[in-house]
């Protein structure tokens, strides 16, 4: 009788254990190469209670050639209304991030960045004979950008699917008073146009939602987020609100490596107000009607995740993003490509 009771209890425990295991299997797993979205996606994952993560990303973006809304245009088009046409812009961003989860349901994320901007431009002047004289020049700016702090809240995790929301605030730590010499400033440093500024100058809020799913070999996700700039900055303007939607699919090729494809749509509103120091006739980038617009991009990427030994928890990732279609407000440089390289370490 005693033996049967023991056996019964043992079977009951086994059953409970099996149920527990089954529950674990059904959860969305954070320990696959593809468990993190392509590196160009922010706030894509949460952490378990007590986990820390530090990350570093380098993002570079190149812009070249001009577009006026849905048409490609040349410099001549710009010189009809402006003295100077932008030729090329390179932007670089070093991003440092930290994440910490005080509970399974809540993860905090802080991000800071250092930005470098370089722009090549051409100024056209006509001499007394009416002949055009072009002068090429470059401007650059660099510095620490705005800081963002977010809370990621888990809403669901079952049947290998997970859903979390992001609530963030942006703190205007970046400069909006970047200056450099230009072809028309006679050796004096003057305030640079909007795209060359490092910070927004405004507080912002970010709201986002991320959905993740997994099967045995595949994972994917979708994210939608919006960033709202709340106040006019000290230079009398407010950057346009930003809306983004993206979706990705990743294949776990090996235990450590996943390969991803991603599509993205983003829309940025025009800048409101204007910096009275900037002359909007001088260069397209100093006119706020040439700001914001919509863009469709696609990207390919890879994640490498160390699952064993001393490097366990370390990730390397890269993603290349290319525009499929872009429609800027007014006339702006076209985006050519952007590359994001990153490393993340959880402990
Ligand atoms: Cu993380």
Boltz pocket constraint, residues with backbone or C-beta under 6 A from the ligand:
constraints:
  - pocket:
      binder: B
      contacts: [[A, 45], [A, 46], [A, 47], [A, 53], [A, 99]]
      max_distance: 6.0
